[in-house]
Amino acid sequence: MEYIQAVVDPSKQFAKDSIRLVKRCTKPDRKEYQKIAMATAVGFAVMGFIGFFVKLIHIPINNIIVGG
């Protein structure tokens, strides 16, 4: 019985803490949502350009090494 209690008690505490966290959370307003979306879009664009330029540099280097 103690083994079951040792497994159930942490699960109950985790569930209680999770419910408390969800109740305290609030949805972002429109301005905050747009700010987050813009930051994400800029991050995607920056990573895309970095990947593009790395590939652009490595294609000629690879052709020189392979000798194609």
C-alpha positions, 0 to 999 in steps of 0.5 A, spaced: 500 500 500 505 504 501 508 503 494 502 505 491 501 511 495 508 513 494 506 513 486 500 516 487 502 522 491 507 525 487 502 525 481 496 528 485 501 534 487 503 535 479 496 535 477 494 540 483 500 544 481 499 544 473 491 546 474 494 552 478 499 554 473 493 554 468 489 558 472 494 563 473 496 563 465 492 569 461 492 569 453 496 574 450 493 580 447 493 582 440 499 587 441 503 582 444 501 576 439 503 580 434 510 582 437 511 574 438 509 573 431 513 578 428 519 576 432 518 568 430 517 571 423 524 575 423 527 568 426 525 564 421 527 569 415 534 570 419 535 562 419 533 561 412 538 566 409 543 563 413 542 557 411 541 559 403 548 563 404 551 557 407 549 552 401 551 558 396 558 558 399 559 550 399 556 548 392 562 551 389 567 549 394 564 542 393 564 542 386 572 544 386 573 538 391 569 533 387 572 536 381 566 536 377 
